[in-house]
Amino acid sequence: MQTTAYRIFEPQTVQTSVVFASPHSGCDYPEWFIRRSLLNAHTIRSSEDAYVDQLFADAPKFGAPFLVARAPRALLDLNRAAEELDPALIQGVRKVGHNPRVASGLGVIPRVVANGRAIYHGKMTRDEADARIDTYWRPYHSALKGLLDNARHSFGEAILIDCHSMPREAVESATRRGVQRPEIVLGDRFGAAADVELVDQIEAAFLKAGFVVSRNTPFAGAYVTQHYGRPLKAQHAIQIEIDRSLYMDEATIQPHADFDSFRARLAEVVAQIARLGQPDANSLAAE
C-alpha cells in the first residue's frame, strides 16, 4: 500500500484561522485496487469529488492551509469514523445497532460506489481493513487535527471548511417542486457544528457571488463536521457541497470548457471565507 495519504498546501504565512480540506477528491488509485475491483477504472471514480482540490487550490494564496486527500473515496472514506465497518464486506465484524451509512454500503471502507454498484466480489479480511485505516485514515485525521490545533493556538479559534461536490441528480431528487435547486449546500449539522453567525457570513459570500444556497438539505455533514465541529470550544466545522454539473460533465468526469472561469468565481468566495478567520475580521465587518 502507498503511504502518502495526503498533501498539505501551506501559505507562505498563515494569516487566518480557516483551514480548508478536501477528503474526497483523492484520485491516486493503486493498481492492486483496480485489479481487485469489479469496476473499471472509469466507473470506480463515480464516488470521487473530482477536481474539488483544484477548485479550492487558491486557498493558500489567501493565507489558509489546504489539506487534500490522495487516497480515493472508493478505497477508503475519510468522512466516516474509523469504527464504521461494514459487516457485509469485512470478515469478523459484528453488526452493532443501525447505521444507515454502513447499511447502504458506505462505511469507512465502502462496499459500493454511486448508484449502489458493488466494488468487490466477496469479503475482505479484518487485517486488510485495519491496514487501510492505518495507512490512510489515521494519517489524514492526524494532519487535520494538527492544522486545527495550530489555528486555535495562533488565533484562538479554528474554522474548518470541508470541501465536497454533489451529484446533480441527488440535488434534484431532494428539491421540492417550486423551490429553486441549490447550487451550494452548507452543512453545519443543523447548527451543532458551527456558530450560526459564521455560517450566515459564509452563506452571504456565496450569495454575493451569485450562487443559489441552501443549508443542511440534502446534506447536513457527516463524520468530519460532527467530530470536529465544537463551536463552544471555538472550533467550527462547515461542509460545503457544490453541484458537480456546474463545472464538469458527470458522465465523462471531465471539466467543462468554462472550468477556469468557475474556479475564478469560486476563488472570490474562498478569499472572503479566509478573511472571516483573520484577527481583524470583526472590525472590518463593522466598518
Disulfide bonds with the S-S distance in Angstrom:
none
